[in-house]
């Protein structure tokens, strides 16, 4: 009939799909001549600056998409498309026009989004890593995961925790289906590796920051990224970030407008394929990225773990040209202990973690193993994290990151094939030439140690025999050093005496009235007389005499003095927080501290437990004077206003915790284990009442406060009237 879809109708529709460009007149004339177009350049085509406006065809993908859509209509109608061959010839002819436009008009040669260079990847990842915004914990992990997996963003966003495992020295991912494999016939596994030498792009550390900031994702059945519209959220943030970094991107030759989320796959694919003349297995590269091999190759060439392991190491931005390509992920090394000692250390680590991670009983084995490996990475990078994380980063408020024992940090190590121990994870994905380099490094280390041992043995033998000298033997040197140490010790003790006298004078200056019931109002901390902690004894009299100038040459006097110094050191170790002078008053908070944007669970933790490493006490102990200097961007004082919201918020938490029998009266008695136990008891109901959103785990406490106020959780009489008015209005609307 007249409305039948035919060849002419389709071609007419395709001709409406064009782009308008403005080019130099000479370029336009060459373009028209190359295509043998006889139409002249009319005055309407000329713009003000003399350039010519032309219509050019869009990309080939646009027209192939139209053809595919029309073909699908015929397919579902079970009718053969009668003009399929003619349409193919027409589209093939379009390619000649597109090529001529790129050649003569100077149009962009590449298709789609630009390739993201490794330099751009590291720069963007570092910016997200150091960001203080709560959302960038998610964006950083998503960005690094997208690069390492080489998958489409949709695949990464839909991954479930049950599909992630940590095995040997790699992370293992499984996907049931992807764009080119809709029937689940290519699900992996896909392997990803850590890069401890570059923490800002280390996937294991990115996982650690995310799962410890939002530990609820570890529970059984949880997706890695809970919530809806995650791709829109990620894409919008990346677009804004590209624009924010446009000057830096311009310096390395990238136009920010040509970047997109798809640029990541292009960048990592190009880097892995071209990083070295020792190329990766092309089959493994194509299958990992989801690119079809086509025809006979897909029937005879299949994925194997060895090829994907090698691609995974390269995707982690490890340098294939160096021996450090074979680095292990951070792990807890107990090789200096026997099996019982190792078991005791690992049990201690797990007990410490279980006291700080909520709902640990509902965490499956694969997720718990991942958490332990991530904790090892946090311990290994602890100094770097303290120095580079923004003060508002959610990880800083996580219980797992607070006051990590030094023993754990010292146990966290990385290794290479030439210095591995029995606790080092098994190495995977290392090509033979790197193993040869590692073997050479091992031999060099053995030679160095041999030389050191030989020289030490020769020196020891010469000292034993007093060879060539009797004045400067080892024993004589030791005696000389002992004398120097004794002189330095005396000087340090004299300095300690002077400091102690200054502290006593300072105490009397601040406590002018010893019998006053309360300290002065400007002093927001309590100064404790630590002399009361030292029991009186006869030794103290002798020590006082020593401080007044007595030298005390006998051994008993020296012993008494050492005991006094030891007691002073023990008292200093008991102090958890220090007080500084800023904003014209003594304040226990750091000078630049401000109330950060925290998720609900992190806020509850910070209210009840302080952070000794950051010198931030529990927020519940802060007075109005401590936060009086906090200001907004406009300069208005907001410290006590924010604190005024925190107190009623925690009042609701306290009420629910008391009802469950898990509240502790004294703030000093709260521990990470008791906070975790309390939050486990009330979190489900609390989230259901006040945190219903697309992403409840990331909901800020201030947003939850607004919902609590709206629900009259604070029993405010004014709110009750507003609620009554609102209910009445809703009833009237229903009528």
C-alpha positions in Angstrom: 0.0 0.0 0.0 0.9 3.7 0.1 2.2 3.4 3.7 4.5 0.4 3.0 8.1 0.8 4.2 10.3 0.8 1.1 13.8 1.7 0.0 13.0 5.3 -1.0 11.4 6.0 2.3 14.3 4.7 4.3 16.9 6.7 2.2 14.8 9.8 2.5 14.9 9.4 6.3 18.6 8.8 6.3 19.3 12.0 4.4 17.8 13.9 7.3 20.5 12.7 9.6 23.4 15.1 9.0 25.8 17.4 10.8 26.4 21.1 10.0 30.0 22.3 10.0 31.6 25.6 9.3 34.9 25.4 7.3 37.2 27.5 5.2 35.8 28.2 1.6 38.9 26.6 0.0 38.3 23.4 2.0 34.6 23.4 1.0 35.5 23.7 -2.7 38.0 20.8 -2.5 35.4 18.7 -0.7 32.7 19.4 -3.3 35.1 18.7 -6.1 36.2 15.4 -4.7 32.6 14.3 -4.5 31.9 15.7 -7.9 29.1 17.9 -6.6 28.0 20.5 -9.1 25.9 22.7 -6.8 27.5 26.1 -6.3 28.3 27.7 -3.0 25.4 30.1 -2.4 25.4 33.4 -0.4 23.1 31.7 2.2 25.9 29.1 2.9 28.5 31.9 3.7 28.7 33.1 7.3 30.0 36.4 8.6 33.7 35.5 8.8 33.7 34.2 5.2 33.6 30.5 6.3 31.1 28.2 4.5 28.4 26.2 6.2 28.1 22.6 4.9 25.9 19.6 5.6 27.9 16.4 6.1 26.9 12.8 6.8 27.1 11.5 10.4 29.1 8.5 11.4 28.7 5.1 9.9 27.4 3.7 13.2 24.4 6.1 12.9 23.3 4.6 9.6 24.1 1.1 10.5 22.0 1.5 13.6 19.0 2.6 11.4 19.5 -0.4 9.1 19.6 -2.8 12.1 16.4 -1.3 13.6 14.6 -1.7 10.3 15.9 -5.2 9.9 14.7 -6.1 13.4 11.2 -4.9 12.5 11.2 -7.3 9.5 12.6 -10.1 11.6 9.9 -10.0 14.3 7.3 -9.8 11.5 8.9 -12.9 9.9 9.2 -11.2 6.6 12.4 -10.9 4.5 13.5 -7.3 3.9 13.1 -6.8 0.1 15.6 -3.9 -0.2 18.3 -5.2 2.1 20.9 -5.4 -0.7 20.1 -2.0 -2.1 20.3 -0.4 1.3 23.7 -2.0 1.9 25.0 -0.5 -1.3 23.7 2.9 -0.4 25.3 2.9 3.1 28.6 1.7 1.6 28.5 4.7 -0.7 28.0 7.0 2.3 31.4 5.9 3.6 33.0 7.7 0.6 31.3 10.9 1.6 32.3 10.5 5.2 36.0 9.8 4.3 36.1 12.8 2.0 34.7 15.1 4.7 37.4 14.0 7.2 40.1 14.4 4.6 39.2 17.8 3.1 37.2 19.5 5.8 39.5 18.6 8.7 37.0 16.7 10.8 37.7 14.4 13.6 39.2 11.1 12.3 38.5 8.9 15.4 35.0 7.6 16.2 33.2 8.0 19.5 34.8 9.1 22.7 38.6 9.8 22.9 41.0 7.3 24.3 41.9 8.0 28.0 45.7 8.0 28.4 47.2 6.3 31.4 48.4 9.7 32.6 44.9 11.0 32.5 43.6 7.9 34.3 46.1 8.3 37.2 45.4 12.0 37.5 41.6 11.5 37.7 42.0 8.6 40.1 44.3 10.6 42.4 41.8 13.5 42.4 39.0 11.1 43.4 41.2 9.4 46.0 42.0 12.7 47.7 38.5 14.1 47.5 36.6 14.7 50.7 33.2 14.2 49.2 31.3 11.2 50.4 30.2 10.2 46.9 33.7 10.0 45.6 34.4 6.8 47.7 32.0 5.2 45.3 33.2 7.0 42.2 36.8 6.2 42.9 36.2 2.5 43.2 33.9 2.4 40.2 36.5 4.3 38.1 39.4 2.0 39.1 37.2 -1.1 38.8 36.1 -0.1 35.3 39.7 0.3 34.2 41.0 -2.9 35.7 38.1 -5.1 34.5 38.0 -3.5 31.0 34.2 -4.1 31.1 31.4 -1.8 30.3 30.2 0.4 33.2 26.9 -1.4 33.4 28.7 -4.7 34.1 30.7 -3.2 36.9 27.7 -1.4 38.5 25.7 -4.6 38.6 28.3 -6.9 40.2 27.2 -8.7 43.4 29.4 -9.4 46.4 28.9 -13.2 46.0 30.6 -12.9 42.6 33.8 -11.5 44.1 36.6 -13.5 45.7 40.2 -13.0 46.7 42.3 -15.9 45.8 46.2 -16.2 45.9 47.4 -12.7 44.8 44.4 -11.6 42.8 40.7 -10.5 42.9 38.4 -12.8 40.9 35.2 -11.6 39.3 32.4 -13.6 37.7 29.7 -12.1 35.4 26.8 -14.2 34.2 26.3 -12.3 31.0 27.4 -9.2 29.2 26.5 -7.3 26.0 28.0 -9.7 23.5 27.2 -12.8 25.6 23.5 -12.6 26.6 23.1 -16.3 27.4 25.8 -16.7 30.1 28.3 -18.5 28.0 31.2 -16.3 28.9 31.2 -15.5 32.6 35.0 -15.5 33.4 36.5 -15.6 35.8 38.3 -12.3 35.3 41.4 -11.5 37.4 42.5 -8.2 38.9 45.6 -7.3 40.8 46.8 -4.8 43.4 49.3 -2.0 42.7 50.8 -1.2 46.1 53.4 1.1 44.5 50.6 3.5 43.3 48.0 3.5 46.1 45.7 5.9 44.3 45.1 3.4 41.5 45.3 0.2 43.6 42.1 -1.7 43.2 42.5 -3.6 46.5 42.9 -0.4 48.4 40.0 1.2 46.6 37.9 -1.8 47.7 39.2 -1.4 51.2 38.2 2.3 51.4 34.7 1.5 50.1 33.8 -1.6 52.1 35.1 -0.2 55.4 33.3 3.1 54.9 30.1 1.2 54.2 30.6 -2.3 55.7 27.0 -3.3 55.3 27.7 -4.2 51.7 29.7 -7.2 52.9 26.5 -9.0 54.1 25.1 -11.9 52.2 23.1 -11.1 49.1 24.2 -7.5 48.9 25.2 -5.9 45.6 28.6 -4.1 45.6 26.8 -0.8 44.7 23.3 -0.8 46.3 20.8 1.7 45.1 19.2 2.8 41.8 20.4 5.1 39.0 24.0 4.4 39.8 25.2 4.7 36.2 23.5 8.1 35.9 25.1 9.2 39.1 28.6 7.9 38.1 28.4 9.3 34.5 27.3 12.8 35.7 30.1 12.9 38.3 32.7 11.9 35.8 31.5 14.5 33.2 31.7 17.2 35.9 35.1 16.0 36.9 36.4 16.1 33.4 35.3 19.7 33.1 36.8 20.5 36.5 40.2 19.1 35.3 40.0 20.5 31.8 43.1 22.6 32.1 45.2 19.6 33.4 43.8 17.4 30.7 44.6 20.0 28.1 48.2 20.0 29.2 48.5 16.3 28.3 46.8 16.8 25.0 43.2 15.8 25.8 40.0 17.7 25.1 37.8 17.1 28.1 34.6 17.3 26.0 35.8 14.2 24.1 36.0 12.1 27.2 33.3 9.8 28.5 32.9 6.7 30.6 33.6 4.6 27.5 37.0 6.3 27.2 38.2 4.2 30.1 37.8 0.9 28.2 39.5 2.4 25.2 42.4 3.6 27.3 43.1 0.4 29.2 42.7 -1.7 26.1 45.2 0.4 24.2 47.6 0.5 27.1 47.6 -3.3 27.7 48.0 -4.0 24.0 50.8 -1.5 23.4 52.6 -1.2 26.8 55.5 -3.4 25.5 56.8 -5.4 22.6 56.1 -8.4 24.7 52.4 -8.3 24.0 49.7 -10.0 25.9 47.7 -12.9 24.5 45.3 -11.2 22.0 42.6 -13.8 22.6 42.6 -13.1 26.4 42.6 -9.3 25.7 39.6 -9.5 23.4 37.6 -11.8 25.5 38.2 -9.8 28.7 37.1 -6.6 27.0 34.0 -8.3 25.5 35.1 -7.9 21.9 34.0 -10.7 19.5 36.7 -12.7 17.8 34.3 -13.6 15.0 33.9 -16.6 12.7 36.2 -19.6 13.1 38.3 -18.0 15.9 35.4 -18.1 18.3 35.0 -21.8 17.6 38.6 -22.8 18.2 40.1 -20.1 20.5 38.9 -20.1 24.1 39.9 -18.2 27.3 42.4 -19.7 29.8 43.3 -18.3 33.2 47.0 -17.8 32.3 46.3 -15.3 29.6 43.7 -13.4 31.6 46.0 -13.3 34.6 48.7 -11.6 32.5 46.2 -9.1 31.1 45.0 -8.4 34.7 48.5 -7.6 35.9 49.0 -5.2 32.9 45.7 -3.5 33.5 46.8 -2.7 37.1 49.4 -0.3 35.5 52.3 -2.4 36.7 55.4 -1.8 34.5 56.0 -4.9 32.4 59.6 -3.7 31.6 60.7 -3.9 35.3 61.1 -6.6 37.9 58.5 -4.9 40.1 55.9 -6.2 37.7 55.8 -9.3 39.9 54.8 -7.5 43.2 52.4 -9.2 45.5 49.4 -7.6 47.2 49.8 -6.5 50.8 49.5 -9.4 53.2 50.2 -10.3 56.9 53.6 -11.9 57.0 54.2 -14.2 60.1 57.1 -16.1 58.6 59.2 -15.3 61.6 56.8 -17.3 63.8 55.9 -20.9 64.1 52.5 -22.2 63.0 51.0 -21.6 66.5 52.3 -18.1 66.6 51.0 -17.3 63.1 47.6 -18.7 64.1 47.5 -16.6 67.2 48.4 -13.4 65.2 45.7 -14.0 62.6 43.1 -14.8 65.2 44.0 -11.6 66.9 43.5 -9.7 63.6 40.2 -11.3 63.0 38.9 -10.6 66.5 39.9 -7.0 66.2 38.1 -6.7 62.9 34.9 -8.4 64.1 34.6 -6.0 67.0 34.5 -3.1 64.4 32.4 -4.5 61.5 28.6 -4.7 62.0 26.5 -7.8 61.4 29.7 -9.9 61.0 27.6 -13.1 61.5 25.8 -12.5 58.2 29.0 -12.0 56.2 29.7 -15.0 53.8 33.2 -16.6 53.7 34.2 -15.0 50.4 33.4 -11.5 51.6 35.1 -12.0 54.9 38.3 -13.2 53.2 38.1 -10.1 50.9 37.7 -7.9 54.0 40.8 -9.4 55.7 42.9 -8.9 52.5 41.7 -5.3 52.2 42.6 -4.7 55.9 46.1 -5.9 55.1 46.2 -3.3 52.4 45.0 -0.6 54.8 47.7 -1.5 57.3 50.4 -1.5 54.7 49.3 1.9 53.3 48.4 3.4 56.7 51.0 6.2 56.7 50.1 7.1 53.1 46.4 7.2 53.9 46.9 9.4 57.0 48.9 11.9 54.9 46.8 12.0 51.8 43.1 11.3 52.7 41.0 14.4 53.0 39.9 15.2 56.6 36.3 14.6 55.5 36.9 11.3 53.8 34.4 8.7 55.2 37.2 6.1 55.7 38.6 8.3 58.5 35.5 7.8 60.5 35.3 4.0 60.1 36.0 1.9 63.1 38.4 -0.3 61.2 40.6 2.6 60.4 40.8 4.0 63.9 43.9 3.3 66.1 45.1 0.3 64.2 47.6 -1.6 66.4 51.3 -1.1 65.4 51.7 -4.8 65.5 49.3 -5.2 62.6 50.9 -2.4 60.6 54.3 -3.9 61.0 53.0 -7.3 59.9 51.6 -6.0 56.6 54.1 -6.4 53.8 54.5 -6.9 50.1 57.0 -9.3 48.5 58.6 -10.1 45.1 59.6 -13.5 43.7 63.2 -13.1 44.9 62.3 -12.3 48.6 59.1 -14.2 49.1 58.4 -16.1 52.3 56.2 -19.0 53.2 53.3 -16.6 53.9 53.6 -14.8 50.5 50.6 -15.5 48.3 51.3 -17.6 45.2 52.4 -15.4 42.3 50.3 -15.5 39.1 50.3 -13.8 35.7 54.0 -13.1 35.6 55.6 -13.6 32.2 58.9 -15.6 31.9 61.2 -12.7 31.2 60.1 -11.0 34.5 60.8 -14.3 36.4 64.3 -14.3 34.9 64.8 -10.7 36.0 63.6 -11.7 39.5 66.0 -14.6 39.6 68.9 -12.3 38.7 67.8 -10.0 41.5 67.8 -12.9 43.9 71.3 -13.8 42.9 72.5 -10.2 43.3 71.0 -10.1 46.8 72.8 -13.3 47.7 76.1 -11.9 46.5 75.6 -8.7 48.5 74.8 -10.7 51.7 77.8 -12.9 51.0 80.1 -9.9 50.8 78.6 -8.4 54.0 79.0 -11.7 55.9 82.5 -12.1 54.8 83.5 -8.6 55.8 81.8 -8.9 59.2 83.6 -12.2 59.8 87.0 -10.8 58.9 86.4 -7.7 61.1 85.3 -9.9 64.0 88.4 -12.1 63.7 90.7 -9.0 63.5 89.1 -7.5 66.6 89.5 -10.8 68.5 93.2 -10.9 67.8 93.7 -7.2 68.2 95.2 -7.0 64.7 97.4 -3.9 64.0 96.1 -1.9 67.0 95.3 -2.3 70.6 93.8 1.2 71.1 90.7 1.2 68.9 89.4 -2.3 69.1 85.7 -3.0 69.2 85.7 -3.2 72.9 87.4 0.2 73.1 84.9 1.7 70.7 82.0 0.4 72.8 83.4 1.9 75.9 83.7 5.3 74.1 80.2 5.1 72.9 78.9 4.2 76.4 80.6 7.3 77.7 78.9 9.5 75.1 75.5 7.9 75.8 75.9 8.6 79.5 76.7 12.3 78.9 73.7 12.6 76.5 71.4 10.9 79.1 72.4 13.4 81.7 71.7 16.3 79.4 68.3 14.9 78.5 67.4 14.5 82.2 68.4 18.1 82.9 66.2 19.2 80.1 63.3 17.1 81.4 63.7 18.8 84.8 63.4 22.2 83.2 60.3 21.2 81.2 58.7 19.8 84.3 59.2 23.1 86.2 57.7 25.0 83.3 54.6 22.7 83.3 54.2 23.3 87.0 54.3 27.0 86.5 51.8 26.7 83.6 49.4 24.7 85.8 49.4 27.5 88.5 48.7 30.1 85.9 45.6 28.4 84.6 44.2 27.2 88.0 44.4 30.5 89.9 41.8 29.4 92.5 42.6 25.8 93.6 39.4 25.6 95.7 37.1 26.7 92.8 34.4 24.1 92.1 34.9 24.4 88.3 37.7 25.5 86.0 37.5 28.9 84.3 34.9 29.1 81.5 37.5 29.8 78.8 39.3 26.6 79.6 37.4 23.8 77.9 39.6 21.0 79.2 40.3 19.6 82.6 43.9 19.8 83.7 44.7 16.8 85.9 47.4 16.9 88.6 49.4 13.9 87.6 51.5 14.1 90.7 48.6 12.4 92.5 49.2 9.3 90.3 52.7 8.8 91.7 52.6 7.0 95.1 54.7 8.7 97.8 57.9 6.8 98.7 61.3 7.4 100.1 62.6 7.3 96.6 60.8 10.5 95.7 62.8 12.5 98.3 66.0 11.3 96.7 64.7 12.2 93.3 63.8 15.6 94.4 67.3 16.1 95.7 68.7 15.0 92.4 66.5 17.5 90.6 67.9 20.3 92.9 71.4 19.5 91.9 72.6 16.4 93.6 74.6 14.2 91.2 74.0 10.9 93.0 77.0 8.9 92.2 76.1 5.6 93.9 74.2 2.9 92.1 71.1 3.1 94.3 70.6 6.8 93.6 70.9 6.1 89.8 68.3 3.3 90.1 65.9 5.7 91.9 66.3 8.3 89.3 65.6 5.8 86.5 62.4 4.7 88.3 61.2 8.2 88.6 61.8 8.8 84.8 60.0 5.5 84.0 56.9 6.6 86.1 56.8 9.9 84.2 56.9 8.1 80.9 54.1 5.8 81.9 52.0 8.8 82.8 52.6 10.4 79.5 51.6 7.2 77.7 48.2 7.3 79.5 47.3 10.6 77.8 45.2 10.0 74.7 44.5 13.5 73.5 46.5 16.7 73.6 45.3 20.2 74.0 46.5 23.1 71.7 46.0 26.9 71.8 44.2 28.3 68.7 41.3 30.7 68.1 42.4 32.5 71.3 41.7 29.6 73.7 42.8 26.1 74.7 41.0 23.6 72.5 41.3 19.8 72.2 40.3 19.8 68.6 42.8 20.3 65.8 42.9 23.9 64.4 41.5 23.0 61.0 38.9 20.5 62.2 35.3 21.0 61.0 32.2 18.8 61.2 32.4 16.6 58.1 29.6 15.1 56.1 29.1 11.7 57.6 26.8 8.7 56.9 24.5 7.8 59.8 26.6 4.8 61.0 29.9 6.8 60.9 28.3 9.7 62.8 27.1 7.4 65.6 30.6 6.0 65.9 32.3 9.5 66.0 29.8 10.6 68.7 30.7 7.8 71.0 34.4 7.1 70.2 37.2 9.5 69.6 40.1 9.1 67.1 43.4 9.2 69.0 45.5 9.4 65.8 43.6 12.4 64.5 43.5 13.9 68.1 39.7 14.2 67.8 37.8 13.1 71.0 34.3 11.7 71.0 31.9 14.4 69.7 29.7 13.8 72.7 32.5 15.3 75.0 32.7 18.6 73.1 31.4 21.7 74.7 29.9 24.7 73.1 33.2 26.6 73.5 35.1 23.9 71.5 33.0 24.5 68.4 32.4 28.2 68.8 34.9 29.1 66.0 33.3 26.9 63.3 32.1 29.0 60.4 30.2 28.4 57.2 31.5 29.5 53.8 29.6 32.8 54.2 31.3 33.4 57.5 28.4 32.7 59.8 29.1 30.8 63.0 27.5 27.3 62.7 29.4 25.2 65.3 26.8 25.2 68.0 23.9 25.1 65.5 25.2 21.8 64.1 26.0 20.5 67.6 22.4 21.4 68.5 21.2 19.0 65.8 23.6 16.2 66.8 22.4 16.0 70.4 18.7 15.3 69.7 19.7 12.9 66.9 21.8 10.9 69.4 18.9 11.2 71.9 16.7 9.1 69.5 19.6 6.6 69.1 20.0 6.4 72.9 16.3 5.9 73.5 16.2 3.0 71.0 19.4 1.5 72.4 18.1 1.6 76.0 15.0 -0.2 74.8 17.2 -3.0 73.4 19.4 -3.0 76.6 22.6 -2.1 74.7 23.2 1.5 75.9 26.2 2.3 78.1 26.0 5.2 80.5 29.5 6.6 80.7 31.0 7.9 77.4 34.4 6.7 78.5 33.2 3.1 78.7 32.3 2.8 75.0 34.5 0.6 72.9 34.4 -0.3 69.2 32.9 -3.7 70.1 30.1 -2.1 72.2 29.3 0.5 69.5 29.1 -2.3 66.9 26.9 -4.4 69.2 24.6 -1.4 69.8 24.3 -0.5 66.2 23.6 -4.1 65.2 20.7 -4.1 67.6 18.9 -0.9 66.3 20.2 -0.2 62.8 17.5 -2.2 60.9 14.6 -0.4 62.5 16.5 3.0 62.4 17.1 2.7 58.6 13.5 1.6 58.0 12.1 4.6 59.9 14.5 7.4 58.9 16.8 6.3 56.0 14.5 5.2 53.2 16.3 6.3 50.0 17.9 5.0 46.9 21.2 4.5 48.8 20.4 4.3 52.5 24.0 3.3 53.5 25.3 6.6 52.1 22.6 8.8 53.6 24.1 11.7 55.6 23.2 12.1 59.2 21.9 15.6 58.6 19.5 14.3 56.0 18.3 11.7 58.4 17.9 14.4 61.0 15.5 16.3 58.7 13.4 13.2 58.3 13.4 12.6 62.0 12.2 16.1 62.6 9.5 15.7 59.9 8.4 12.5 61.7 8.4 14.3 65.1 10.9 11.8 66.5 12.1 14.6 68.9 8.6 15.0 70.4 8.7 18.7 69.7 5.2 20.3 70.5 5.6 22.7 67.5 6.2 19.8 65.2 3.1 18.0 66.5 1.0 21.0 65.4 2.6 21.0 62.0 2.0 17.2 61.6 -1.6 17.7 62.5 -2.0 20.4 59.9 -0.3 18.2 57.3 -2.5 15.2 58.1 -5.6 17.4 57.9 -4.5 18.8 54.5 -3.9 15.3 53.2 -7.3 14.2 54.3 -8.9 17.1 52.6 -7.1 16.4 49.4 -8.3 12.8 49.5 -11.9 14.0 49.9 
